[in-house]
Structures are given as structure tokens and as C-alpha cells.
Amino acid sequence: MEQGKTIDQLDIGEKASLTKQITESDVLLFAEVTGDKNPIHLDPEYARQSRFKERIAHGMLTASLISAVLGNRLPGPGNIYVSQSLEFKAPVKLGDVITAEVEVIEKIPERNRVRLRTVCRNQDGTVVLEGEAVVLPRRS
């Protein structure tokens, strides 16, 4: 089984990312799994009357891409996600291609914690979400 990095194996400034297109299916499945059936996500007529003029993806669907980077790439398998701050900057529309990136910004060895900058951008480079995460990397 693949192992993620330990705190000693992580470097300040180290980055990892993943890119995913947000589809109709993603939004519908996320609504079913979470129970968040806000019509801004599901109802085209309702969404046309909104400030966005069209359906948008759930903010937490976008944020979940950060979890995928942390769990699979950096620090990777075996880390524990402790906290996350989020600021939603722009809507994610169906069909948008989102790149979620994490960057190591601080190591706290005495507590085996790592702080990471988290950001999601769309295909145009627009920041749609930013924040910070704290994880406990796997122990050696």
C-alpha cells in the first residue's frame, strides 16, 4: 500500500495539485450524498433568476477536491485532515475545469502538524476558493 510523506519528508514550498472538470453528474451525485438540494445547484429556472444566471456547483464539492489532493498526493495516504478554512471567491459553473492545489507553508514538528495553503482555480486561472489546511502527516 502506498504511504504518504512524513513531516521530515515534506519541504516548505512543496506543492501538489489535481485537475477535474465539474460535470452535471458530479453536482447531482453530490446533492444526493450530502442532501444539499439547494435549487441554485439543481433547478435551471431558479438559477436563471439568481445573481449567477445559471446553475453553480456546491462550494463544498469544489472544496472536496482539496481533500483529494491531501489524501492522495500531498502529504498523501495516512495523513489526518485536522482543519480547513475556506473563502469562496467565485462561482464554479457546470463544465468548469478546476485545479485544486496545496502548498506546504509551515511545519510544526513538535506537534506533527503541517499547515498548507489551499487554492482552487478555474480554467481561466480565476481563484474560486482559497484557504488553509492543517494535517497530521503519517508517522514514520
Summary of the structure (lengths in Angstrom):
residues: 140
radius of gyration: 16.4
end to end distance: 14.5
largest distance: 53.5
contacts: 434
relative contact order: 0.25
helix: 29%
strand: 35%
